Amino acid sequence: MKLLERDIDSLVDKYLVPVGKIWQPTDLLPDPESDSFFREVEEIRELSKELSYDFWVVLVGDMITEEALPTYQSWLMDVEGIDQVEHNGWSKWVRQWTSEENRHGDVLNKYSYLSGRVNMREIEKTTQLLIADGFDIGTDRDPYKNFVYTSFQELATYISHSRVAKIAREKSNIQLSKICKIIAGDEMRHHNAYAEFVECIFKVDPSQMMLAFHCMMKQKIIMPAHFLREHGDDIATAFEEFSNTAQRIGVYTSLDYINILKTLIAKWDIGNINELSDEAEKARDYLMKLPSRLTRLAERSAIPERVAQFKWVQQA
């Protein structure tokens, strides 16, 4: 971590955008100071009626995941090598990454509020519960495992937001499509950053990095909203139903999970890494065979067709 930290300023400049240059939520929403504000809000409300119940469930679930940002920052700041140090280069990265991510939940929250299709109070309770419950993604304080997780998760959110953008565009909702597409762009940029961190670690500590990658994939990558729940409901049920909904409308599927794994294996050139310990060689063999194994499992699994009733979203 100290070795990589020497280049953190160049990595910040490469992958994060200064506040004066990056987009802000108000750039993508009606301007409340404009005379056309109410007309634009009415247009949002009309276009929102064209989007399905399942679509809104997924959009709200994505938004709540983004809004649980305090959990993610406190988790990353406690990773070994970051350790909440005020003037540490890694803590600089985490704070600036957090500041960029913060805009995602903000813009989706405001759009959802204006849409007239969702129950904002139930959403707010779910968001508060998700932050209060916290999460355990199986990384402990290990930076290697955490960077595998963020590399995977940022790519997963890129896929989800991109697919939501595509569905919105198909329903002629250009504004919402643009919002989700620009969020997806941020997520891809962040994915590339964390993937580069891992690539750098493979060059200096290949065996331990391989073992960390193996560990995370063997226990399976858990989504950050794994403890998602509605007020008064069981933790597991809401997340499972949200995931089923995302699969049903093709926003994020088990095949996407497998394709992300394939992408990371190729990006880090796992098959050609040298000077591995015997244990790390076995870990690599497991990783190289894992996509095929997961594909066979995915082909045998069925996506539930039952539509869950969430408190978040009003039926059209």
C-alpha angles and dihedrals in degrees: 000000000000091000093053092042090068088071097040095109091056090047091051090051091046100048109021127064126224115251093245092057105038125087121261128209093252090060088068102039137065113285109241089207092058125095087227094058098105093043090052092048090052089052090053090051093050095047091047090063089066093061118089129245091248090051092055092047090056094043091050092046090051090048094050089049089054092045093057087076097129088067092052095048094048089048095051094043089060095054114119109268093027098056098163090287109167098216098029114126091228092054087053089055094048094049094048092044088051092050090056094045091049091071093061098065090038096058094041091049093052093046092049090049091054094044097074090216101100140061101239095189092058090046091051091051091050091049092050091049092050092053092043093048094049120194144253113215095174098250100108108190094315109129093202092057092042093053091049087052095049092045089055098039097048089053090048092053090047089057094046096049092044092053092047088051090052093051091048091051091050087057090050092250095139095166096055090042090055092048093053094042093053091048088051089054090056091049093052091050090051091046090054090052096052091042089055090051089056092045090054091050091051088059095056105026107020100161097051091043090052091050091050092051090048092049094051094048095044092055089039127240108276117210115243091240092055090124092049111146142158118239110282094010135109116271098231098047100062095048092046092051091046090052091048090051092050090051093046094057093037098246096126123358141174088260089057088055090054093046091052089053090050090049093053093046089053096041093053092040090230094176094060104042111126137207097039124161118243090258092050091049089057089048090053092050089053092050094048092053096041100085092058092047092050092046091057090051093047092051090057096047124091127214111233112244095201111114111226119221110232124189089219098070133053117224111247 
